[in-house]
C-alpha cells in the first residue's frame, strides 16, 4: 500500500504546501508507511499524478491535498481503476463535498485520515468530464465558477465569495432558453439554471437537495424556471437550505440517471467548481465508480426522515 499525497498550492486562500508536507512526513514516518508527495505546478497535473499511480497497478491511497477542485482532478485521474482509493486532505476554500459527512472537520486531520473506512460512490459524466459532487448549467454555473475570482480577497472566503459572485452574475442576466430532455420529457422554455446533484453541498454551504445520495445510482436534478432579478433574493435562502419544495411554481425536482440540455449559445457549465462551456450538455451517471475513504466512524448516509 502506497500513500500518495497530491498537493495543489493554488487551492484555498493561500499556499499550504509547507503545512501539508510537515504533517505528512511526521505522521507517515511515525507509522512506517510507504508514501510519496507530489506538488502540482499547473492545472491538470493533479489528474496526471493520480492517473500515473492508478496505471501502475499497485495499491494506492490518493490524498487530494486542497479543496473540491483538487479532489475533482484526482478523481478524474483515478476513475476506472480498482487499485486506488481517493480522499481529500482538506485545505481549499469550500471543501464542500465532504460536508455530506457528519464531521467534515475530520478531513483536516491527517491522523484520522490514516485510519479510514471506505464507501463506493457514483460519478457524474458531464460531456467529456467527470463530477463527483454537483454540476450545473446557466446562472448557477456562472456564479459557482466565478467564486474563484473572489475567494482570495480579504474576508471573502466560502459563502461570502459565493454571495458576491451571485450579485455580479445576476446583474449580467438571469435566464436563457434551453431544451431539457429527461425521464422521457422534452421541456422547451426559458430557464434560470439546471442543478444536478450527486453530493449535497457546494458554493461554500449551499445544500440544494438534502436527500441526494452519492451511492444510489441516481441524480437529483433541480430545474429552475425563469425568474426575475427581484425574485432572486426571496428564492436564494430557500434554495440554499434545501427547501425547494416550498417553490413548486419555480423549481421542479427529478430523480433520474440522465439529462440532456441544449442551449442556443455557448453556456457556462459548472463541474465541481470548474468552468466549462458548451452548447449541448449530456449529463448522466457514469458507468465507473470511485472508492472513497474517510476517517473511521464518520457517517454520510441520508437519514431516512430526510428521504
FENNOR-V405590 format. One record per residue. N is the residue number from 1. BURIAL is 1 if it has 24 or more other ideal C-beta (glycine too) atoms within 12 Angstrom, else 0. Layout:
N&BURIAL ; N&BURIAL
//
This chain:
1&0 ; 2&1 ; 3&1 ; 4&1 ; 5&1 ; 6&1 ; 7&1 ; 8&1 ; 9&1 ; 10&1 ; 11&1 ; 12&1 ; 13&1 ; 14&0 ; 15&0 ; 16&1 ; 17&1 ; 18&0 ; 19&0 ; 20&1 ; 21&1 ; 22&0 ; 23&1 ; 24&1 ; 25&0 ; 26&0 ; 27&1 ; 28&1 ; 29&0 ; 30&0 ; 31&0 ; 32&0 ; 33&0 ; 34&0 ; 35&1 ; 36&1 ; 37&1 ; 38&1 ; 39&1 ; 40&1 ; 41&0 ; 42&0 ; 43&0 ; 44&0 ; 45&1 ; 46&1 ; 47&1 ; 48&0 ; 49&1 ; 50&1 ; 51&1 ; 52&1 ; 53&1 ; 54&1 ; 55&0 ; 56&0 ; 57&0 ; 58&0 ; 59&0 ; 60&1 ; 61&1 ; 62&1 ; 63&1 ; 64&1 ; 65&1 ; 66&1 ; 67&1 ; 68&1 ; 69&1 ; 70&1 ; 71&1 ; 72&1 ; 73&1 ; 74&1 ; 75&1 ; 76&1 ; 77&1 ; 78&1 ; 79&1 ; 80&0 ; 81&1 ; 82&0 ; 83&0 ; 84&1 ; 85&1 ; 86&1 ; 87&1 ; 88&1 ; 89&1 ; 90&1 ; 91&1 ; 92&1 ; 93&1 ; 94&1 ; 95&1 ; 96&1 ; 97&1 ; 98&1 ; 99&1 ; 100&1 ; 101&1 ; 102&0 ; 103&0 ; 104&1 ; 105&0 ; 106&1 ; 107&1 ; 108&1 ; 109&1 ; 110&1 ; 111&0 ; 112&1 ; 113&1 ; 114&1 ; 115&0 ; 116&1 ; 117&0 ; 118&0 ; 119&1 ; 120&0 ; 121&1 ; 122&1 ; 123&1 ; 124&1 ; 125&1 ; 126&1 ; 127&0 ; 128&0 ; 129&1 ; 130&1 ; 131&1 ; 132&1 ; 133&1 ; 134&1 ; 135&1 ; 136&1 ; 137&1 ; 138&1 ; 139&1 ; 140&1 ; 141&1 ; 142&1 ; 143&1 ; 144&1 ; 145&1 ; 146&1 ; 147&1 ; 148&1 ; 149&0 ; 150&1 ; 151&1 ; 152&0 ; 153&0 ; 154&0 ; 155&0 ; 156&0 ; 157&1 ; 158&1 ; 159&1 ; 160&0 ; 161&1 ; 162&1 ; 163&1 ; 164&1 ; 165&1 ; 166&1 ; 167&0 ; 168&0 ; 169&1 ; 170&1 ; 171&0 ; 172&0 ; 173&0 ; 174&1 ; 175&1 ; 176&1 ; 177&0 ; 178&1 ; 179&1 ; 180&1 ; 181&1 ; 182&1 ; 183&0 ; 184&0 ; 185&0 ; 186&0 ; 187&1 ; 188&0 ; 189&0 ; 190&1 ; 191&1 ; 192&1 ; 193&1 ; 194&1 ; 195&1 ; 196&1 ; 197&1 ; 198&1 ; 199&1 ; 200&1 ; 201&1 ; 202&1 ; 203&1 ; 204&1 ; 205&1 ; 206&1 ; 207&1 ; 208&1 ; 209&1 ; 210&1 ; 211&1 ; 212&1 ; 213&1 ; 214&1 ; 215&1 ; 216&1 ; 217&0 ; 218&1 ; 219&1 ; 220&1 ; 221&1 ; 222&1 ; 223&1 ; 224&1 ; 225&1 ; 226&1 ; 227&1 ; 228&0 ; 229&0 ; 230&0 ; 231&0 ; 232&1 ; 233&0 ; 234&0 ; 235&1 ; 236&1 ; 237&0 ; 238&1 ; 239&1 ; 240&1 ; 241&0 ; 242&1 ; 243&0 ; 244&1 ; 245&0 ; 246&0 ; 247&1 ; 248&0 ; 249&0 ; 250&1 ; 251&1 ; 252&1 ; 253&1 ; 254&1 ; 255&1 ; 256&1 ; 257&0 ; 258&1 ; 259&1 ; 260&1 ; 261&1 ; 262&1 ; 263&1 ; 264&0 ; 265&0 ; 266&0 ; 267&1 ; 268&1 ; 269&1 ; 270&1 ; 271&1 ; 272&1 ; 273&1 ; 274&1 ; 275&1 ; 276&1 ; 277&0 ; 278&1 ; 279&0 ; 280&1 ; 281&1 ; 282&1 ; 283&1 ; 284&1 ; 285&1 ; 286&1 ; 287&0 ; 288&1 ; 289&1 ; 290&1 ; 291&1 ; 292&1 ; 293&1 ; 294&1 ; 295&1 ; 296&0 ; 297&0 ; 298&1 ; 299&0 ; 300&1 ; 301&0 ; 302&1 ; 303&0 ; 304&0 ; 305&0 ; 306&0 ; 307&0
//
